Amino acid sequence: MTDVFLGRCPHVHARKGRCLQWGAHTLHTYTRTRPRARRGWRKARALVVHETAVCEAATLVPDVACAGLLHAHHLLRRSQGGTDLPDNLAAVCTSHHDWIHAHPARAVTLGLLRRSGQ
């Protein structure tokens, strides 16, 4: 977990979140901004990606060529109540993952994306 500066210091590094001239002044206020890592996410992702070992969207969307590494794609987005459990994940390559998010209506009809309430 990292601490990010929220005070008035103009010397804060944008990515590292700390003053580059620490000690030159004392106007520093810090707060935690990143939530703790989701428990079980790494195991579920590894299980889905390594167990499947092929892009699950390749046969459903043949007009897009598989490219890149496999990703664990959430069928029901976490923002819509989806979980990190393996039954909500699909292993898809980078190009198909991009296609799914660029064409959500078609992805829903193919079963590669779920809407909340389905």
MIDOKE-726069 format. One record per atom (N, C-alpha, C, O): y, z, x; residue in one letter. Coordinates in steps of 0.1 Angstrom, whole numbers, plus 5000, padded with zeros to 4 digits. Example, Ala and Ser with C-alpha at 12.3 -4.5 7.8 and 13.67 -1.06 7.14 Angstrom:
// MIDOKE-726069
<r c2="4943" c3="5078" c1="5132" resn="A"/>
<r c2="4955" c3="5078" c1="5123" resn="A"/>
<r c2="4967" c3="5078" c1="5132" resn="A"/>
<r c2="4967" c3="5085" c1="5142" resn="A"/>
<r c2="4978" c3="5071" c1="5128" resn="S"/>
<r c2="4989" c3="5071" c1="5137" resn="S"/>
<r c2="5000" c3="5079" c1="5129" resn="S"/>
<r c2="5011" c3="5080" c1="5134" resn="S"/>
// end
This chain:
// MIDOKE-726069
<r c2="4988" c3="5000" c1="5008" resn="M"/>
<r c2="5000" c3="5000" c1="5000" resn="M"/>
<r c2="5012" c3="5000" c1="5009" resn="M"/>
<r c2="5013" c3="5008" c1="5019" resn="M"/>
<r c2="5022" c3="4992" c1="5006" resn="T"/>
<r c2="5034" c3="4991" c1="5014" resn="T"/>
<r c2="5046" c3="4997" c1="5006" resn="T"/>
<r c2="5046" c3="4997" c1="4994" resn="T"/>
<r c2="5055" c3="5001" c1="5014" resn="D"/>
<r c2="5068" c3="5006" c1="5008" resn="D"/>
<r c2="5078" c3="4996" c1="5009" resn="D"/>
<r c2="5079" c3="4989" c1="5020" resn="D"/>
<r c2="5086" c3="4994" c1="4999" resn="V"/>
<r c2="5097" c3="4983" c1="4999" resn="V"/>
<r c2="5110" c3="4990" c1="4997" resn="V"/>
<r c2="5112" c3="4999" c1="4989" resn="V"/>
<r c2="5120" c3="4986" c1="5005" resn="F"/>
<r c2="5133" c3="4992" c1="5005" resn="F"/>
<r c2="5141" c3="4988" c1="4992" resn="F"/>
<r c2="5141" c3="4977" c1="4988" resn="F"/>
<r c2="5147" c3="4998" c1="4986" resn="L"/>
<r c2="5155" c3="4995" c1="4974" resn="L"/>
<r c2="5169" c3="5000" c1="4975" resn="L"/>
<r c2="5177" c3="4999" c1="4966" resn="L"/>
<r c2="5174" c3="5005" c1="4987" resn="G"/>
<r c2="5187" c3="5010" c1="4989" resn="G"/>
<r c2="5197" c3="4999" c1="4992" resn="G"/>
<r c2="5195" c3="4988" c1="4989" resn="G"/>
<r c2="5208" c3="5003" c1="5000" resn="R"/>
<r c2="5219" c3="4994" c1="5003" resn="R"/>
<r c2="5219" c3="4989" c1="5017" resn="R"/>
<r c2="5228" c3="4982" c1="5021" resn="R"/>
<r c2="5208" c3="4991" c1="5024" resn="C"/>
<r c2="5208" c3="4987" c1="5038" resn="C"/>
<r c2="5207" c3="4971" c1="5039" resn="C"/>
<r c2="5198" c3="4965" c1="5033" resn="C"/>
<r c2="5216" c3="4965" c1="5047" resn="P"/>
<r c2="5216" c3="4950" c1="5048" resn="P"/>
<r c2="5207" c3="4945" c1="5059" resn="P"/>
<r c2="5205" c3="4933" c1="5061" resn="P"/>
<r c2="5200" c3="4955" c1="5066" resn="H"/>
<r c2="5191" c3="4951" c1="5077" resn="H"/>
<r c2="5177" c3="4951" c1="5074" resn="H"/>
<r c2="5168" c3="4950" c1="5083" resn="H"/>
<r c2="5173" c3="4950" c1="5061" resn="V"/>
<r c2="5159" c3="4951" c1="5057" resn="V"/>
<r c2="5153" c3="4937" c1="5058" resn="V"/>
<r c2="5158" c3="4927" c1="5053" resn="V"/>
<r c2="5141" c3="4937" c1="5065" resn="H"/>
<r c2="5134" c3="4925" c1="5066" resn="H"/>
<r c2="5128" c3="4921" c1="5052" resn="H"/>
<r c2="5122" c3="4930" c1="5046" resn="H"/>
<r c2="5129" c3="4909" c1="5048" resn="A"/>
<r c2="5125" c3="4905" c1="5034" resn="A"/>
<r c2="5110" c3="4907" c1="5032" resn="A"/>
<r c2="5107" c3="4911" c1="5021" resn="A"/>
<r c2="5102" c3="4904" c1="5041" resn="R"/>
<r c2="5088" c3="4904" c1="5039" resn="R"/>
<r c2="5082" c3="4917" c1="5043" resn="R"/>
<r c2="5072" c3="4922" c1="5037" resn="R"/>
<r c2="5087" c3="4924" c1="5054" resn="K"/>
<r c2="5081" c3="4936" c1="5058" resn="K"/>
<r c2="5086" c3="4948" c1="5051" resn="K"/>
<r c2="5080" c3="4959" c1="5051" resn="K"/>
<r c2="5098" c3="4947" c1="5045" resn="G"/>
<r c2="5103" c3="4957" c1="5036" resn="G"/>
<r c2="5108" c3="4970" c1="5044" resn="G"/>
<r c2="5108" c3="4981" c1="5038" resn="G"/>
<r c2="5112" c3="4968" c1="5056" resn="R"/>
<r c2="5117" c3="4980" c1="5064" resn="R"/>
<r c2="5129" c3="4975" c1="5072" resn="R"/>
<r c2="5131" c3="4964" c1="5075" resn="R"/>
<r c2="5138" c3="4985" c1="5075" resn="C"/>
<r c2="5150" c3="4983" c1="5082" resn="C"/>
<r c2="5147" c3="4978" c1="5096" resn="C"/>
<r c2="5139" c3="4984" c1="5103" resn="C"/>
<r c2="5154" c3="4968" c1="5101" resn="L"/>
<r c2="5153" c3="4963" c1="5114" resn="L"/>
<r c2="5161" c3="4971" c1="5124" resn="L"/>
<r c2="5159" c3="4970" c1="5136" resn="L"/>
<r c2="5170" c3="4979" c1="5119" resn="Q"/>
<r c2="5178" c3="4988" c1="5128" resn="Q"/>
<r c2="5177" c3="5002" c1="5124" resn="Q"/>
<r c2="5186" c3="5010" c1="5123" resn="Q"/>
<r c2="5164" c3="5006" c1="5123" resn="W"/>
<r c2="5161" c3="5020" c1="5119" resn="W"/>
<r c2="5167" c3="5030" c1="5129" resn="W"/>
<r c2="5165" c3="5028" c1="5141" resn="W"/>
<r c2="5174" c3="5040" c1="5124" resn="G"/>
<r c2="5180" c3="5050" c1="5133" resn="G"/>
<r c2="5195" c3="5048" c1="5135" resn="G"/>
<r c2="5202" c3="5057" c1="5139" resn="G"/>
<r c2="5200" c3="5036" c1="5132" resn="A"/>
<r c2="5214" c3="5033" c1="5133" resn="A"/>
<r c2="5222" c3="5039" c1="5121" resn="A"/>
<r c2="5234" c3="5042" c1="5122" resn="A"/>
<r c2="5215" c3="5042" c1="5110" resn="H"/>
<r c2="5221" c3="5048" c1="5098" resn="H"/>
<r c2="5210" c3="5055" c1="5090" resn="H"/>
<r c2="5198" c3="5053" c1="5093" resn="H"/>
<r c2="5214" c3="5062" c1="5080" resn="T"/>
<r c2="5204" c3="5069" c1="5072" resn="T"/>
<r c2="5205" c3="5066" c1="5057" resn="T"/>
<r c2="5201" c3="5075" c1="5049" resn="T"/>
<r c2="5209" c3="5054" c1="5053" resn="L"/>
<r c2="5209" c3="5051" c1="5039" resn="L"/>
<r c2="5196" c3="5044" c1="5035" resn="L"/>
<r c2="5197" c3="5033" c1="5030" resn="L"/>
<r c2="5185" c3="5051" c1="5036" resn="H"/>
<r c2="5172" c3="5044" c1="5033" resn="H"/>
<r c2="5166" c3="5051" c1="5021" resn="H"/>
<r c2="5164" c3="5064" c1="5021" resn="H"/>
<r c2="5161" c3="5044" c1="5011" resn="T"/>
<r c2="5154" c3="5049" c1="4999" resn="T"/>
<r c2="5142" c3="5039" c1="4998" resn="T"/>
<r c2="5143" c3="5027" c1="4997" resn="T"/>
<r c2="5130" c3="5045" c1="4997" resn="Y"/>
<r c2="5118" c3="5037" c1="4996" resn="Y"/>
<r c2="5110" c3="5041" c1="4983" resn="Y"/>
<r c2="5111" c3="5052" c1="4978" resn="Y"/>
<r c2="5103" c3="5031" c1="4978" resn="T"/>
<r c2="5094" c3="5034" c1="4966" resn="T"/>
<r c2="5082" c3="5025" c1="4967" resn="T"/>
<r c2="5083" c3="5014" c1="4974" resn="T"/>
<r c2="5071" c3="5029" c1="4962" resn="R"/>
<r c2="5059" c3="5021" c1="4962" resn="R"/>
<r c2="5060" c3="5010" c1="4951" resn="R"/>
<r c2="5064" c3="5013" c1="4940" resn="R"/>
<r c2="5057" c3="4998" c1="4955" resn="T"/>
<r c2="5058" c3="4987" c1="4945" resn="T"/>
<r c2="5045" c3="4980" c1="4943" resn="T"/>
<r c2="5044" c3="4973" c1="4932" resn="T"/>
<r c2="5035" c3="4980" c1="4952" resn="R"/>
<r c2="5023" c3="4973" c1="4949" resn="R"/>
<r c2="5012" c3="4982" c1="4943" resn="R"/>
<r c2="5010" c3="4994" c1="4948" resn="R"/>
<r c2="5006" c3="4978" c1="4932" resn="P"/>
<r c2="4995" c3="4987" c1="4927" resn="P"/>
<r c2="4983" c3="4987" c1="4936" resn="P"/>
<r c2="4981" c3="4979" c1="4944" resn="P"/>
<r c2="4975" c3="4997" c1="4934" resn="R"/>
<r c2="4963" c3="4998" c1="4942" resn="R"/>
<r c2="4954" c3="4987" c1="4938" resn="R"/>
<r c2="4954" c3="4981" c1="4927" resn="R"/>
<r c2="4946" c3="4983" c1="4948" resn="A"/>
<r c2="4937" c3="4971" c1="4946" resn="A"/>
<r c2="4927" c3="4974" c1="4934" resn="A"/>
<r c2="4923" c3="4985" c1="4932" resn="A"/>
<r c2="4924" c3="4963" c1="4927" resn="R"/>
<r c2="4915" c3="4964" c1="4915" resn="R"/>
<r c2="4901" c3="4968" c1="4920" resn="R"/>
<r c2="4896" c3="4960" c1="4929" resn="R"/>
<r c2="4896" c3="4978" c1="4915" resn="R"/>
<r c2="4882" c3="4982" c1="4920" resn="R"/>
<r c2="4872" c3="4972" c1="4915" resn="R"/>
<r c2="4872" c3="4968" c1="4903" resn="R"/>
<r c2="4863" c3="4969" c1="4923" resn="G"/>
<r c2="4852" c3="4960" c1="4920" resn="G"/>
<r c2="4855" c3="4945" c1="4920" resn="G"/>
<r c2="4846" c3="4937" c1="4919" resn="G"/>
<r c2="4868" c3="4941" c1="4922" resn="W"/>
<r c2="4872" c3="4927" c1="4922" resn="W"/>
<r c2="4865" c3="4920" c1="4934" resn="W"/>
<r c2="4860" c3="4909" c1="4932" resn="W"/>
<r c2="4865" c3="4925" c1="4946" resn="R"/>
<r c2="4859" c3="4918" c1="4957" resn="R"/>
<r c2="4844" c3="4916" c1="4955" resn="R"/>
<r c2="4839" c3="4905" c1="4958" resn="R"/>
<r c2="4837" c3="4926" c1="4950" resn="K"/>
<r c2="4823" c3="4925" c1="4947" resn="K"/>
<r c2="4820" c3="4914" c1="4937" resn="K"/>
<r c2="4811" c3="4906" c1="4938" resn="K"/>
<r c2="4828" c3="4914" c1="4926" resn="A"/>
<r c2="4826" c3="4904" c1="4915" resn="A"/>
<r c2="4829" c3="4890" c1="4920" resn="A"/>
<r c2="4821" c3="4881" c1="4917" resn="A"/>
<r c2="4840" c3="4889" c1="4928" resn="R"/>
<r c2="4843" c3="4876" c1="4933" resn="R"/>
<r c2="4832" c3="4871" c1="4942" resn="R"/>
<r c2="4828" c3="4859" c1="4942" resn="R"/>
<r c2="4828" c3="4879" c1="4951" resn="A"/>
<r c2="4817" c3="4875" c1="4961" resn="A"/>
<r c2="4804" c3="4872" c1="4953" resn="A"/>
<r c2="4797" c3="4862" c1="4957" resn="A"/>
<r c2="4801" c3="4879" c1="4943" resn="L"/>
<r c2="4789" c3="4877" c1="4935" resn="L"/>
<r c2="4789" c3="4863" c1="4929" resn="L"/>
<r c2="4780" c3="4855" c1="4930" resn="L"/>
<r c2="4800" c3="4860" c1="4922" resn="V"/>
<r c2="4802" c3="4847" c1="4915" resn="V"/>
<r c2="4802" c3="4835" c1="4925" resn="V"/>
<r c2="4795" c3="4826" c1="4923" resn="V"/>
<r c2="4810" c3="4836" c1="4935" resn="V"/>
<r c2="4812" c3="4825" c1="4945" resn="V"/>
<r c2="4800" c3="4823" c1="4953" resn="V"/>
<r c2="4795" c3="4811" c1="4954" resn="V"/>
<r c2="4794" c3="4833" c1="4958" resn="H"/>
<r c2="4782" c3="4831" c1="4967" resn="H"/>
<r c2="4769" c3="4829" c1="4959" resn="H"/>
<r c2="4761" c3="4821" c1="4964" resn="H"/>
<r c2="4768" c3="4834" c1="4947" resn="E"/>
<r c2="4756" c3="4832" c1="4940" resn="E"/>
<r c2="4756" c3="4818" c1="4934" resn="E"/>
<r c2="4745" c3="4811" c1="4933" resn="E"/>
<r c2="4767" c3="4813" c1="4930" resn="T"/>
<r c2="4768" c3="4800" c1="4924" resn="T"/>
<r c2="4768" c3="4789" c1="4935" resn="T"/>
<r c2="4760" c3="4779" c1="4934" resn="T"/>
<r c2="4776" c3="4790" c1="4945" resn="A"/>
<r c2="4777" c3="4781" c1="4956" resn="A"/>
<r c2="4781" c3="4767" c1="4953" resn="A"/>
<r c2="4782" c3="4758" c1="4963" resn="A"/>
<r c2="4783" c3="4763" c1="4941" resn="V"/>
<r c2="4788" c3="4750" c1="4937" resn="V"/>
<r c2="4799" c3="4751" c1="4927" resn="V"/>
<r c2="4800" c3="4761" c1="4920" resn="V"/>
<r c2="4808" c3="4742" c1="4926" resn="C"/>
<r c2="4819" c3="4742" c1="4917" resn="C"/>
<r c2="4813" c3="4740" c1="4902" resn="C"/>
<r c2="4807" c3="4730" c1="4900" resn="C"/>
<r c2="4816" c3="4749" c1="4894" resn="E"/>
<r c2="4811" c3="4749" c1="4880" resn="E"/>
<r c2="4818" c3="4739" c1="4871" resn="E"/>
<r c2="4813" c3="4735" c1="4861" resn="E"/>
<r c2="4830" c3="4734" c1="4876" resn="A"/>
<r c2="4837" c3="4724" c1="4868" resn="A"/>
<r c2="4834" c3="4710" c1="4872" resn="A"/>
<r c2="4839" c3="4701" c1="4866" resn="A"/>
<r c2="4827" c3="4708" c1="4883" resn="A"/>
<r c2="4824" c3="4694" c1="4888" resn="A"/>
<r c2="4818" c3="4685" c1="4878" resn="A"/>
<r c2="4821" c3="4674" c1="4877" resn="A"/>
<r c2="4808" c3="4690" c1="4870" resn="T"/>
<r c2="4801" c3="4682" c1="4860" resn="T"/>
<r c2="4809" c3="4681" c1="4848" resn="T"/>
<r c2="4808" c3="4671" c1="4840" resn="T"/>
<r c2="4818" c3="4690" c1="4845" resn="L"/>
<r c2="4826" c3="4690" c1="4832" resn="L"/>
<r c2="4838" c3="4681" c1="4834" resn="L"/>
<r c2="4843" c3="4675" c1="4824" resn="L"/>
<r c2="4843" c3="4680" c1="4846" resn="V"/>
<r c2="4855" c3="4672" c1="4849" resn="V"/>
<r c2="4852" c3="4662" c1="4860" resn="V"/>
<r c2="4857" c3="4665" c1="4871" resn="V"/>
<r c2="4844" c3="4652" c1="4858" resn="P"/>
<r c2="4840" c3="4643" c1="4869" resn="P"/>
<r c2="4851" c3="4634" c1="4875" resn="P"/>
<r c2="4849" c3="4629" c1="4886" resn="P"/>
<r c2="4862" c3="4632" c1="4868" resn="D"/>
<r c2="4873" c3="4624" c1="4873" resn="D"/>
<r c2="4881" c3="4631" c1="4883" resn="D"/>
<r c2="4890" c3="4625" c1="4889" resn="D"/>
<r c2="4879" c3="4644" c1="4886" resn="V"/>
<r c2="4886" c3="4651" c1="4897" resn="V"/>
<r c2="4875" c3="4654" c1="4908" resn="V"/>
<r c2="4865" c3="4659" c1="4905" resn="V"/>
<r c2="4879" c3="4650" c1="4920" resn="A"/>
<r c2="4869" c3="4652" c1="4931" resn="A"/>
<r c2="4870" c3="4666" c1="4936" resn="A"/>
<r c2="4881" c3="4672" c1="4937" resn="A"/>
<r c2="4859" c3="4672" c1="4939" resn="C"/>
<r c2="4858" c3="4686" c1="4944" resn="C"/>
<r c2="4865" c3="4686" c1="4958" resn="C"/>
<r c2="4862" c3="4677" c1="4967" resn="C"/>
<r c2="4873" c3="4696" c1="4961" resn="A"/>
<r c2="4879" c3="4697" c1="4974" resn="A"/>
<r c2="4883" c3="4712" c1="4976" resn="A"/>
<r c2="4887" c3="4718" c1="4966" resn="A"/>
<r c2="4882" c3="4716" c1="4988" resn="G"/>
<r c2="4886" c3="4730" c1="4991" resn="G"/>
<r c2="4875" c3="4740" c1="4989" resn="G"/>
<r c2="4864" c3="4737" c1="4985" resn="G"/>
<r c2="4879" c3="4752" c1="4991" resn="L"/>
<r c2="4870" c3="4763" c1="4990" resn="L"/>
<r c2="4867" c3="4767" c1="4975" resn="L"/>
<r c2="4875" c3="4764" c1="4967" resn="L"/>
<r c2="4857" c3="4774" c1="4973" resn="L"/>
<r c2="4854" c3="4779" c1="4959" resn="L"/>
<r c2="4863" c3="4791" c1="4956" resn="L"/>
<r c2="4865" c3="4800" c1="4965" resn="L"/>
<r c2="4868" c3="4792" c1="4944" resn="H"/>
<r c2="4876" c3="4803" c1="4940" resn="H"/>
<r c2="4869" c3="4810" c1="4928" resn="H"/>
<r c2="4862" c3="4803" c1="4920" resn="H"/>
<r c2="4871" c3="4823" c1="4926" resn="A"/>
<r c2="4866" c3="4829" c1="4914" resn="A"/>
<r c2="4878" c3="4828" c1="4904" resn="A"/>
<r c2="4888" c3="4834" c1="4905" resn="A"/>
<r c2="4875" c3="4820" c1="4893" resn="H"/>
<r c2="4885" c3="4817" c1="4883" resn="H"/>
<r c2="4883" c3="4826" c1="4871" resn="H"/>
<r c2="4871" c3="4827" c1="4866" resn="H"/>
<r c2="4893" c3="4832" c1="4866" resn="H"/>
<r c2="4892" c3="4840" c1="4854" resn="H"/>
<r c2="4892" c3="4831" c1="4842" resn="H"/>
<r c2="4901" c3="4824" c1="4839" resn="H"/>
<r c2="4881" c3="4832" c1="4834" resn="L"/>
<r c2="4880" c3="4824" c1="4821" resn="L"/>
<r c2="4891" c3="4829" c1="4811" resn="L"/>
<r c2="4898" c3="4821" c1="4805" resn="L"/>
<r c2="4891" c3="4842" c1="4809" resn="L"/>
<r c2="4902" c3="4848" c1="4801" resn="L"/>
<r c2="4911" c3="4855" c1="4811" resn="L"/>
<r c2="4907" c3="4864" c1="4818" resn="L"/>
<r c2="4924" c3="4850" c1="4811" resn="R"/>
<r c2="4933" c3="4855" c1="4821" resn="R"/>
<r c2="4935" c3="4870" c1="4820" resn="R"/>
<r c2="4934" c3="4876" c1="4809" resn="R"/>
<r c2="4937" c3="4877" c1="4831" resn="R"/>
<r c2="4939" c3="4891" c1="4831" resn="R"/>
<r c2="4951" c3="4895" c1="4823" resn="R"/>
<r c2="4951" c3="4906" c1="4816" resn="R"/>
<r c2="4961" c3="4887" c1="4822" resn="S"/>
<r c2="4973" c3="4890" c1="4815" resn="S"/>
<r c2="4970" c3="4890" c1="4800" resn="S"/>
<r c2="4978" c3="4895" c1="4792" resn="S"/>
<r c2="4959" c3="4884" c1="4796" resn="Q"/>
<r c2="4955" c3="4883" c1="4782" resn="Q"/>
<r c2="4944" c3="4892" c1="4778" resn="Q"/>
<r c2="4938" c3="4891" c1="4767" resn="Q"/>
<r c2="4941" c3="4901" c1="4787" resn="G"/>
<r c2="4930" c3="4911" c1="4785" resn="G"/>
<r c2="4917" c3="4908" c1="4791" resn="G"/>
<r c2="4907" c3="4915" c1="4789" resn="G"/>
<r c2="4917" c3="4898" c1="4800" resn="G"/>
<r c2="4904" c3="4895" c1="4807" resn="G"/>
<r c2="4901" c3="4905" c1="4818" resn="G"/>
<r c2="4910" c3="4912" c1="4822" resn="G"/>
<r c2="4889" c3="4906" c1="4821" resn="T"/>
<r c2="4884" c3="4916" c1="4831" resn="T"/>
<r c2="4880" c3="4909" c1="4844" resn="T"/>
<r c2="4879" c3="4896" c1="4845" resn="T"/>
<r c2="4876" c3="4917" c1="4854" resn="D"/>
<r c2="4871" c3="4911" c1="4867" resn="D"/>
<r c2="4856" c3="4911" c1="4867" resn="D"/>
<r c2="4850" c3="4910" c1="4878" resn="D"/>
<r c2="4850" c3="4913" c1="4856" resn="L"/>
<r c2="4835" c3="4913" c1="4855" resn="L"/>
<r c2="4830" c3="4899" c1="4857" resn="L"/>
<r c2="4837" c3="4889" c1="4853" resn="L"/>
<r c2="4818" c3="4897" c1="4863" resn="P"/>
<r c2="4812" c3="4884" c1="4865" resn="P"/>
<r c2="4811" c3="4875" c1="4853" resn="P"/>
<r c2="4812" c3="4863" c1="4854" resn="P"/>
<r c2="4809" c3="4881" c1="4841" resn="D"/>
<r c2="4808" c3="4872" c1="4829" resn="D"/>
<r c2="4822" c3="4866" c1="4825" resn="D"/>
<r c2="4822" c3="4857" c1="4816" resn="D"/>
<r c2="4833" c3="4870" c1="4831" resn="N"/>
<r c2="4846" c3="4864" c1="4829" resn="N"/>
<r c2="4850" c3="4855" c1="4840" resn="N"/>
<r c2="4862" c3="4851" c1="4840" resn="N"/>
<r c2="4842" c3="4853" c1="4850" resn="L"/>
<r c2="4846" c3="4846" c1="4862" resn="L"/>
<r c2="4837" c3="4833" c1="4863" resn="L"/>
<r c2="4826" c3="4833" c1="4859" resn="L"/>
<r c2="4843" c3="4823" c1="4869" resn="A"/>
<r c2="4836" c3="4810" c1="4872" resn="A"/>
<r c2="4840" c3="4806" c1="4886" resn="A"/>
<r c2="4851" c3="4807" c1="4890" resn="A"/>
<r c2="4830" c3="4801" c1="4893" resn="A"/>
<r c2="4833" c3="4796" c1="4907" resn="A"/>
<r c2="4838" c3="4781" c1="4905" resn="A"/>
<r c2="4830" c3="4772" c1="4901" resn="A"/>
<r c2="4850" c3="4779" c1="4910" resn="V"/>
<r c2="4855" c3="4765" c1="4909" resn="V"/>
<r c2="4862" c3="4762" c1="4923" resn="V"/>
<r c2="4868" c3="4771" c1="4929" resn="V"/>
<r c2="4862" c3="4749" c1="4926" resn="C"/>
<r c2="4869" c3="4745" c1="4939" resn="C"/>
<r c2="4884" c3="4745" c1="4937" resn="C"/>
<r c2="4889" c3="4746" c1="4925" resn="C"/>
<r c2="4892" c3="4743" c1="4947" resn="T"/>
<r c2="4906" c3="4743" c1="4947" resn="T"/>
<r c2="4912" c3="4732" c1="4937" resn="T"/>
<r c2="4921" c3="4735" c1="4929" resn="T"/>
<r c2="4907" c3="4720" c1="4939" resn="S"/>
<r c2="4912" c3="4709" c1="4931" resn="S"/>
<r c2="4909" c3="4711" c1="4916" resn="S"/>
<r c2="4918" c3="4708" c1="4907" resn="S"/>
<r c2="4897" c3="4716" c1="4912" resn="H"/>
<r c2="4894" c3="4719" c1="4898" resn="H"/>
<r c2="4902" c3="4731" c1="4893" resn="H"/>
<r c2="4906" c3="4731" c1="4881" resn="H"/>
<r c2="4904" c3="4741" c1="4901" resn="H"/>
<r c2="4912" c3="4752" c1="4897" resn="H"/>
<r c2="4926" c3="4748" c1="4894" resn="H"/>
<r c2="4932" c3="4752" c1="4884" resn="H"/>
<r c2="4932" c3="4739" c1="4902" resn="D"/>
<r c2="4945" c3="4734" c1="4899" resn="D"/>
<r c2="4945" c3="4726" c1="4886" resn="D"/>
<r c2="4955" c3="4727" c1="4878" resn="D"/>
<r c2="4935" c3="4718" c1="4884" resn="W"/>
<r c2="4934" c3="4710" c1="4872" resn="W"/>
<r c2="4933" c3="4719" c1="4860" resn="W"/>
<r c2="4939" c3="4716" c1="4850" resn="W"/>
<r c2="4925" c3="4729" c1="4860" resn="I"/>
<r c2="4923" c3="4738" c1="4849" resn="I"/>
<r c2="4937" c3="4744" c1="4844" resn="I"/>
<r c2="4940" c3="4744" c1="4833" resn="I"/>
<r c2="4945" c3="4748" c1="4854" resn="H"/>
<r c2="4958" c3="4754" c1="4851" resn="H"/>
<r c2="4969" c3="4744" c1="4847" resn="H"/>
<r c2="4978" c3="4747" c1="4841" resn="H"/>
<r c2="4966" c3="4731" c1="4851" resn="A"/>
<r c2="4976" c3="4720" c1="4848" resn="A"/>
<r c2="4972" c3="4715" c1="4834" resn="A"/>
<r c2="4981" c3="4709" c1="4828" resn="A"/>
<r c2="4960" c3="4716" c1="4829" resn="H"/>
<r c2="4955" c3="4710" c1="4817" resn="H"/>
<r c2="4948" c3="4721" c1="4808" resn="H"/>
<r c2="4936" c3="4720" c1="4806" resn="H"/>
<r c2="4956" c3="4732" c1="4804" resn="P"/>
<r c2="4949" c3="4743" c1="4797" resn="P"/>
<r c2="4942" c3="4739" c1="4784" resn="P"/>
<r c2="4932" c3="4745" c1="4781" resn="P"/>
<r c2="4948" c3="4730" c1="4776" resn="A"/>
<r c2="4942" c3="4726" c1="4764" resn="A"/>
<r c2="4928" c3="4720" c1="4766" resn="A"/>
<r c2="4919" c3="4723" c1="4759" resn="A"/>
<r c2="4927" c3="4711" c1="4775" resn="R"/>
<r c2="4914" c3="4704" c1="4778" resn="R"/>
<r c2="4904" c3="4714" c1="4784" resn="R"/>
<r c2="4892" c3="4714" c1="4781" resn="R"/>
<r c2="4910" c3="4723" c1="4792" resn="A"/>
<r c2="4901" c3="4733" c1="4799" resn="A"/>
<r c2="4895" c3="4743" c1="4788" resn="A"/>
<r c2="4884" c3="4747" c1="4790" resn="A"/>
<r c2="4903" c3="4746" c1="4778" resn="V"/>
<r c2="4897" c3="4754" c1="4767" resn="V"/>
<r c2="4886" c3="4747" c1="4760" resn="V"/>
<r c2="4876" c3="4753" c1="4757" resn="V"/>
<r c2="4888" c3="4734" c1="4757" resn="T"/>
<r c2="4877" c3="4727" c1="4750" resn="T"/>
<r c2="4865" c3="4726" c1="4758" resn="T"/>
<r c2="4854" c3="4725" c1="4753" resn="T"/>
<r c2="4866" c3="4725" c1="4771" resn="L"/>
<r c2="4855" c3="4724" c1="4780" resn="L"/>
<r c2="4848" c3="4738" c1="4784" resn="L"/>
<r c2="4838" c3="4738" c1="4790" resn="L"/>
<r c2="4855" c3="4749" c1="4780" resn="G"/>
<r c2="4850" c3="4762" c1="4782" resn="G"/>
<r c2="4853" c3="4767" c1="4796" resn="G"/>
<r c2="4848" c3="4777" c1="4800" resn="G"/>
<r c2="4863" c3="4761" c1="4802" resn="L"/>
<r c2="4867" c3="4766" c1="4815" resn="L"/>
<r c2="4879" c3="4776" c1="4814" resn="L"/>
<r c2="4883" c3="4781" c1="4825" resn="L"/>
<r c2="4884" c3="4778" c1="4802" resn="L"/>
<r c2="4895" c3="4787" c1="4800" resn="L"/>
<r c2="4893" c3="4792" c1="4786" resn="L"/>
<r c2="4889" c3="4785" c1="4777" resn="L"/>
<r c2="4896" c3="4805" c1="4784" resn="R"/>
<r c2="4895" c3="4811" c1="4771" resn="R"/>
<r c2="4909" c3="4816" c1="4767" resn="R"/>
<r c2="4917" c3="4820" c1="4775" resn="R"/>
<r c2="4911" c3="4816" c1="4754" resn="R"/>
<r c2="4923" c3="4822" c1="4748" resn="R"/>
<r c2="4920" c3="4836" c1="4744" resn="R"/>
<r c2="4909" c3="4838" c1="4740" resn="R"/>
<r c2="4930" c3="4845" c1="4743" resn="S"/>
<r c2="4927" c3="4858" c1="4738" resn="S"/>
<r c2="4923" c3="4857" c1="4724" resn="S"/>
<r c2="4929" c3="4850" c1="4716" resn="S"/>
<r c2="4913" c3="4865" c1="4720" resn="G"/>
<r c2="4908" c3="4865" c1="4706" resn="G"/>
<r c2="4897" c3="4855" c1="4704" resn="G"/>
<r c2="4891" c3="4855" c1="4693" resn="G"/>
<r c2="4892" c3="4848" c1="4714" resn="Q"/>
<r c2="4881" c3="4839" c1="4713" resn="Q"/>
<r c2="4868" c3="4846" c1="4716" resn="Q"/>
<r c2="4857" c3="4840" c1="4716" resn="Q"/>
// end
